Amino acid sequence: MINSPYPLSSSRSIVQINMSLSFQPHSINVIQKTCQRGGRESACLNATACFLALSRFPGTHSNSFELSVVAMLDERKLTARALFDDSNQRQTQLGVRVHTGETVCHNLPFHVFVSMTHTPELSC
C-alpha cells in the first residue's frame, strides 16, 4: 500500500496520432543517378511523412500538439550511403505542429550514393 497525500489517478489516451510514410520515386535505379551531393553522383529521393491527430475526447476542440519527430535511414552498414539532405546524416529531427482533425505532411529529401557494386538496403 502506498501512503501519499496526493491522489493517484490514471487516464485513457485522449489523442491518437496516425502517421503515414511514402517515398518518391518508389525504387532506386542504380544506373541512373539523378543529382550530385558532396561532389558525388547520387540518387535523390523524397520521403513524405504525414501526421493526423484524432481526439478521443467528445466535442469539438481546436487542440494543437507539438511532436518531436526523429527519422533515420538505416542501412545496417558502418559507412552511410543514404543521408538526409538537410543534415547530411543518417538521422534528422524536426518539430511538427499538428491540429486535431487535420493532416500535416513534411518532406524529408535524402540522397543515396550509388555504386554498381552496392545496392543499399533502406528501411524507415
C-alpha positions as CSV (number, residue, x, y, z in Angstrom):
1,M,0.0,0.0,0.0
2,I,1.2,3.5,-0.9
3,N,0.7,6.2,1.6
4,S,0.6,9.5,-0.2
5,P,-1.1,12.8,0.4
6,Y,-1.7,13.1,-3.3
7,P,-4.4,11.0,-5.1
8,L,-3.2,8.6,-7.7
9,S,-5.1,8.5,-10.9
10,S,-4.8,7.2,-14.4
11,S,-6.4,8.2,-17.6
12,R,-7.1,6.9,-21.0
13,S,-5.5,8.2,-24.1
14,I,-7.4,11.2,-25.4
15,V,-5.4,11.8,-28.6
16,Q,-4.4,9.3,-31.3
17,I,-1.6,10.2,-33.7
18,N,-1.7,8.4,-37.1
19,M,1.4,8.6,-39.3
20,S,1.9,7.5,-42.9
21,L,5.2,7.5,-44.9
22,S,5.6,7.5,-48.7
23,F,8.6,7.6,-51.0
24,Q,9.2,9.2,-54.4
25,P,10.5,7.5,-56.5
26,H,9.4,4.2,-55.2
27,S,12.7,2.4,-56.1
28,I,16.3,3.4,-56.6
29,N,17.7,3.0,-60.2
30,V,21.4,2.1,-59.7
31,I,22.2,3.1,-63.3
32,Q,20.5,6.5,-63.4
33,K,21.9,9.0,-61.0
34,T,19.6,12.0,-60.5
35,C,21.7,14.5,-58.6
36,Q,25.1,15.4,-57.1
37,R,25.7,15.6,-53.4
38,G,29.1,16.3,-51.9
39,G,30.7,16.2,-55.3
40,R,29.4,12.6,-55.9
41,E,26.9,11.2,-58.3
42,S,23.8,10.3,-56.3
43,A,20.2,9.2,-56.5
44,C,17.9,11.8,-54.9
45,L,14.7,10.7,-53.3
46,N,12.0,12.2,-51.1
47,A,10.2,10.7,-48.1
48,T,6.9,12.3,-47.2
49,A,5.7,11.9,-43.6
50,C,2.1,12.8,-42.8
51,F,0.5,13.0,-39.4
52,L,-3.1,13.1,-38.3
53,A,-4.2,13.8,-34.7
54,L,-7.6,12.4,-33.7
55,S,-9.2,13.4,-30.5
56,R,-11.0,10.8,-28.4
57,F,-12.5,13.5,-26.3
58,P,-16.1,14.2,-27.2
59,G,-16.9,17.6,-28.6
60,T,-15.2,19.9,-31.0
61,H,-11.8,21.2,-29.8
62,S,-9.1,23.1,-31.7
63,N,-6.2,21.5,-29.8
64,S,-2.8,21.5,-31.3
65,F,0.2,19.4,-30.3
66,E,3.9,19.7,-31.0
67,L,5.6,16.5,-31.9
68,S,9.3,15.8,-31.9
69,V,10.0,13.5,-34.8
70,V,13.2,11.6,-35.4
71,A,13.7,9.9,-38.8
72,M,16.6,7.6,-39.5
73,L,17.9,5.9,-42.7
74,D,19.1,2.6,-41.5
75,E,21.4,0.7,-43.9
76,R,22.9,-1.6,-41.3
77,K,26.3,-0.7,-42.6
78,L,29.2,1.0,-41.0
79,T,29.6,3.5,-43.8
80,A,26.5,5.6,-44.5
81,R,25.4,5.7,-48.2
82,A,22.0,7.2,-47.6
83,L,21.9,10.6,-46.0
84,F,19.2,13.3,-45.4
85,D,19.8,16.4,-47.5
86,D,19.3,18.9,-44.6
87,S,21.8,17.3,-42.1
88,N,24.0,15.2,-44.4
89,Q,23.5,12.5,-41.7
90,R,21.5,9.2,-41.5
91,Q,19.3,10.9,-38.9
92,T,17.2,14.1,-38.9
93,Q,14.9,15.7,-36.4
94,L,12.0,18.0,-36.8
95,G,9.3,19.6,-34.8
96,V,5.8,19.0,-36.2
97,R,2.7,21.0,-35.1
98,V,-0.4,19.0,-35.6
99,H,-4.0,20.1,-35.0
100,T,-6.7,17.6,-34.2
101,G,-8.6,16.5,-37.3
102,E,-6.1,18.0,-39.8
103,T,-3.4,16.1,-41.7
104,V,0.0,17.8,-41.9
105,C,2.8,16.5,-44.1
106,H,6.6,17.1,-44.2
107,N,9.0,16.3,-46.9
108,L,12.3,14.6,-46.0
109,P,14.6,14.7,-49.0
110,F,17.5,12.4,-49.0
111,H,20.2,11.0,-51.3
112,V,21.9,7.7,-51.8
113,F,25.5,7.4,-53.0
114,V,25.1,4.7,-55.6
115,S,27.8,2.4,-56.9
116,M,27.4,-0.6,-59.3
117,T,28.8,-2.9,-56.6
118,H,26.5,-1.9,-53.8
119,T,22.7,-1.9,-53.6
120,P,21.7,-0.1,-50.4
121,E,19.1,-1.7,-48.1
122,L,16.9,1.1,-46.8
123,S,14.3,1.0,-44.1
124,C,12.5,3.7,-42.1
